[in-house]
Amino acid sequence: MSGRATGSVARSEAENAASRQALDAALHAAGVAFWPGVGGEPEGGPGRWRDEVHRLALGLTAGAALSWGRRFRQNAVLHVRRGEAVRLLDCRAAPSAPDADDAVEPR
């Protein structure tokens, strides 16, 4: 999850840094364990995407991951459970009824 280019709108590095700091503070306040990371285009790709700083948040259900992504205006987030394939979740889709196990929602 990241706070960069919210809604696919390019922003300045200062705006991206402020959003990333807000995400870090919110995750910390909610007690969500997370690690920083950097993702980008594979080597030899067409060169259209800059590396993007993101956060790997642990212990979130798919519903909670969607809630966090929507809060930080992301188009999508990746979600994975141990032993399963990674899923791309569309944050733009209409929210469904929350699951009983949707733990660690953003405050």
PyMOL commands that set and color helices and strands:
alter all, ss='L'
color gray80, all
select helices_A, chain A and resi 6-8+13-29+62-71
alter helices_A, ss='H'
color red, helices_A
select strands_A, chain A and resi 34-39+52-57+76-79+87-90
alter strands_A, ss='S'
color yellow, strands_A
deselect
rebuild
show_as cartoon
